[in-house]
Amino acid sequence: DPIPFDDIVQEHLFDDPLAIVVGRRHPLVGGGAPTLAALSRFPWIAPRRDSPLRRHFDALIERLGAQPTLAPIECNSLVAARSLLLASDRVMLSSEHQIHHELETGQLGALPHPFGEVTRSIGLTVRRDWRPTQVQSQLVEGLRRHARAARALASRGNPRTA
């Protein structure tokens, strides 16, 4: 997103890959990249309105040519969404980083996004004249360290795709 004010500085940390997420027993698992038609046959879990992920979700739903009722559940809780995905044939758009544990343990599967590689930019936004405390500096350095690890993981590819 554009910088809203002159006294704001943004630092790009990493690009967060988005995936189509389903439960491990979902009918689309094992079938390769799902088509838009295949995705439109299943109910979705939508991200919270006005969230950055919701813009990606709305663009996908628009391309599906689907009705707004395709996503009657709006959920921002990973715990609740995971339960819904495991107990149904629902589909969800999510960050692969946010569900890495569920992917690693095989609880959930990540299907290839029908538009190819889709990412959202994750960064740090601060005031231009911000002088962090020692604890804040340690937090920011921790974020940068994790961002470097995320970039390294992304450069190796994603073997977890269902």
SULMOMO-V297632 format. One record per residue. N is the residue number from 1. RES is the residue in one small letter. SS is DSSP state (H for helix, E for strand, C for the rest). OMEGA is omega in whole degrees, 0 to 359 (999 if undefined). Layout:
BEGIN
<<N;RES;SS;OMEGA> <N;RES;SS;OMEGA>>
END
This chain:
BEGIN
<<1;d;C;179> <2;p;C;178> <3;i;C;187> <4;p;C;184> <5;f;C;181> <6;d;C;183> <7;d;C;180> <8;i;E;178> <9;v;E;178> <10;q;E;178> <11;e;E;177> <12;h;E;179> <13;l;E;178> <14;f;E;174> <15;d;E;185> <16;d;E;181> <17;p;E;177> <18;l;E;181> <19;a;E;172> <20;i;E;188> <21;v;E;180> <22;v;E;173> <23;g;E;186> <24;r;C;180> <25;r;C;181> <26;h;C;180> <27;p;C;181> <28;l;C;181> <29;v;C;177> <30;g;C;182> <31;g;C;182> <32;g;C;182> <33;a;C;180> <34;p;C;175> <35;t;C;176> <36;l;H;180> <37;a;H;179> <38;a;H;180> <39;l;H;183> <40;s;C;180> <41;r;C;185> <42;f;C;176> <43;p;C;185> <44;w;E;169> <45;i;E;184> <46;a;E;173> <47;p;C;180> <48;r;C;177> <49;r;C;179> <50;d;C;175> <51;s;C;178> <52;p;H;180> <53;l;H;181> <54;r;H;178> <55;r;H;177> <56;h;H;179> <57;f;H;181> <58;d;H;178> <59;a;H;179> <60;l;H;181> <61;i;H;178> <62;e;H;179> <63;r;H;177> <64;l;H;184> <65;g;C;186> <66;a;C;177> <67;q;C;177> <68;p;H;180> <69;t;H;177> <70;l;H;181> <71;a;H;181> <72;p;C;178> <73;i;E;175> <74;e;E;188> <75;c;C;177> <76;n;C;180> <77;s;C;179> <78;l;H;180> <79;v;H;180> <80;a;H;180> <81;a;H;179> <82;r;H;178> <83;s;H;179> <84;l;H;181> <85;l;H;181> <86;l;H;185> <87;a;C;185> <88;s;C;174> <89;d;C;178> <90;r;C;181> <91;v;E;181> <92;m;E;171> <93;l;E;183> <94;s;E;172> <95;s;E;176> <96;e;C;179> <97;h;C;182> <98;q;C;182> <99;i;C;184> <100;h;H;180> <101;h;H;180> <102;e;H;177> <103;l;H;181> <104;e;H;182> <105;t;C;178> <106;g;C;178> <107;q;C;181> <108;l;E;176> <109;g;E;178> <110;a;E;178> <111;l;E;176> <112;p;C;178> <113;h;C;183> <114;p;C;179> <115;f;C;184> <116;g;C;180> <117;e;C;179> <118;v;C;180> <119;t;E;169> <120;r;E;182> <121;s;E;177> <122;i;E;183> <123;g;E;181> <124;l;E;180> <125;t;E;180> <126;v;E;173> <127;r;E;182> <128;r;C;183> <129;d;C;182> <130;w;C;176> <131;r;C;185> <132;p;C;172> <133;t;C;179> <134;q;H;180> <135;v;H;178> <136;q;H;178> <137;s;H;178> <138;q;H;178> <139;l;H;181> <140;v;H;178> <141;e;H;175> <142;g;H;177> <143;l;H;179> <144;r;H;179> <145;r;H;178> <146;h;H;178> <147;a;H;177> <148;r;H;178> <149;a;H;179> <150;a;H;178> <151;r;H;179> <152;a;H;178> <153;l;H;180> <154;a;H;181> <155;s;H;178> <156;r;C;181> <157;g;C;183> <158;n;C;180> <159;p;C;187> <160;r;C;183> <161;t;E;183> <162;a;C;999>>
END
